[in-house]
Structures are given as C-alpha cells and as structure tokens.
C-alpha cells in the first residue's frame, strides 16, 4: 500500500511538472507569435539595429574617446554592405520563427523562473522559502541587465569589428541573415546567463559545494577562465575582452559576498 501511495505521489509530481511546462511553453508561444506578427519592426529596430551607423552605442563611444582627444573608429562607423543574404527559400521564414521563439524566451524569463519556483517551493521548508525570497526578482534583474549589456555594448562592438575585419582586399564580406541573427541572439542569451553568476554561487553555497574561502582562493584562476570566455564571445581585441571581463569579475566579487552571507545565515540558524 505504501509503495502504491509513493508511486501515485511520484506520478502526481510528474503531472504537476507537466502543467508547469505546458504553461511556460504557452507563454513563450504567445510572446513568440507577437514578435512574429511584428517581425519587420523587431528586425529593423532590434536585431538589425547594430548595422546602422547612427546606432546610439557608436555615438556614445565616439563622444567618450573625443573627451580624451582620441579619434576613434566609432566616429566613422561604416558597413561595406548592410544588405544580408537570404540564400535558402525558407531561410527568412525559419529565421523569423526561430528569432521570435528566442525573444519570447528572453521576455518570458521572469515567468519561467516563477513556474520553476512554484514547482520547487512545496519541497522547501518555511525557513528556506523565507531565505530565498526575492530570488525571482534578483535573478530577473541580473538577466535583463545582461540583455541590456549585450545589446548595447557587446553586440555593437562585435558586429562593428567583424563587419569591418578583412584579411585581404581580394576578399569581399557578404554575410547571411542566419549568421548575423545567430551572432546577436547567441550574445543576448550567453551574456545574460553569465550575469546569473551570483545566483548560481548562492545555490551552490546553499548545498555546500562552494565557500567564500574557495572563491577567494581561486580568484586568479577565475580571472583566467573569464578572460577565456570573454575571448570566445567577443572579437579578438583587448578592448572588447576587458569590457566583458570587468562586469563579470564584479559579479564574481558580489558572489563572494553572497556566499559569505549564506554561510552566516546557516551558522545563525544552526
């Protein structure tokens, strides 16, 4: 009888998980449909915004370097060919569909976290629930800061560099729609996930896998890892890597403080 109740309980959890997934998928699909309906505006003013010479980031960087009397390339932004190729018959349609889904996931991120929280919360104690208050808000804020940082800093720097990089005058850059959109969406998702570092450190400390001492001890090692990650997600120039590394290392230091506070709360409750 106990085995049957346990089995029913397990099946009940699966049923509950299924409905959490269904609701999450429904929200993402609804948002994706909205983005798909307004595909032209989404592409012109968001996904393709970085190939416009008057994009705000280029102007800000130009003004910044001018303060120091430096003539920056950002003051003379040009793109040899802003027209992207659509090689396959279905590429524009499929690209629009896929981009709409990705943007739907990004916008729905707080709701997706909420659904995860609703599924996990019944298995937590009242003390754990109390200590985890604000998780959705903080994780969402960090995520959207990552989206903002990626869109206004990393993406324009990357696109400006890659569009103007040329090995030889005998080579002509003629990019496809797929390659451009993949670059932008990968940066949006990748950088936003990296900005969740303090949240990840919080949970790893909660389950005993990390300590503040460990994070301090391997601070230099983490800097090397961050530089490698920055080199992967940015163009191969020092400025871009530094721009990415600085906020990630700030988040790492915040993570150390978070880890320290988690341990203090553990000791206090013990």
Phi, psi and omega in degrees: 000318180297320179297320180295320180294321178296320179294318178296322178297318178297316178295325178296321177295320177297319178296318179295317178298321180301317182289327174298317179293321180296313180296320179297314180297322181297317180296316179298318181295318179300314178295319180298321178298318178299315178295323181293320179299322181255040184303318183299314180293320180299318181286315184293319187257357182227290187291331179252011185294332187285347178265014173264124183302335182266017177302140191303324182298319180297321180292319180295315179297320178299311180297323181296312181291330178294331178299331180258011178071024181257129177274103185267154175297338180290346176275351181226052183289125175221149175235120186304324180208108182276354180277121180266146182275140171243097191281314184271155183300319185263006188296319181294317180295311182293323179295319178295318179296312182295318179296321179297321179293316180298315178295325176298319178294319181297312182292326182276004186308312179300320180293321179297320176297320180296320178295320177297318180296318180297327180285323185276326188306319181300338180270001181260155175281164179300323179294318179293321177296319180297318181289337184263007179299142181087000182302311183297317182296311183294315180297321179292318179299313179299319181297313183285334170296320176298320177298313180299313181298319180294315185289319186263349181238298187291311184299311180296322178296315181297313183293319179300317180292310186292324180290334183255000178282131182213124180287318184213153177293346179278356180250131181250127176283123177217092191273154177267158177301318183299316183294321181292311183294324177297319178299312183295311183292323177296321177294317180301311182290312185298310181294321180296321178293320178299326180289353176275009184307314179299325179293317178298316179298321179302310183288325178293327176289322180300322183266006172087013181271342180229152174223158177300324179298317179297316181294321178291319182298321184256029179298315180295322178295320180295326178298319178297316179297317180297319178297322178294315178298317179298322178294331181284318188266359180233167175297158183282060174227150187298318185301313181297318181295321178293318181299324178281321186293319185302306180295327180292320178291328174297317177296325178296316179294322175298321178299324177297317178296320178297314179299320179296320180291322178299316180294321178298319179295322177298314180295322180295317180289330179290000000 
